[in-house]
Amino acid sequence: MPLTVQLSTSAAKYLSALDKTTRRRIADKLNTLAEDPLDLRCSYPLQGTNKRSSRVGNYRILFEIDDHNLVVAAIGPRGQIYRKV
């Protein structure tokens, strides 16, 4: 049973500002993560936190798994996203 994807306010705002192609690629990755978020081919755990990270080109998706929800904390370029952790 797939998890429900919930975007934080900042993640939703950043996602809406991206171009259509990148938005679609990130949405596809979120659907894949909802199916199996712990698959090491799709995401990996971040050290020192309970968050995980997933790669989409030069962008990263930081998320947590909470009960039956996939809570997306942040979406952004890889050079800046880990400063928010």
Stockholm file with secondary structure:
# STOCKHOLM 1.0

chainA/1-85         MPLTVQLSTSAAKYLSALDKTTRRRIADKLNTLAEDPLDLRCSYPLQGTNKRSSRVGNYRILFEIDDHNLVVAAIGPRGQIYRKV
#=GR chainA/1-85 SS CCCEEEECHHHHHHHHHSCHHHHHHHHHHHHHHHHCTTCTTTCEECTTSSCEEEEETTEEEEEEEETTEEEEEEEEEHHHHGGGC
#=GC SS_cons        CCCEEEECHHHHHHHHHSCHHHHHHHHHHHHHHHHCTTCTTTCEECTTSSCEEEEETTEEEEEEEETTEEEEEEEEEHHHHGGGC
//
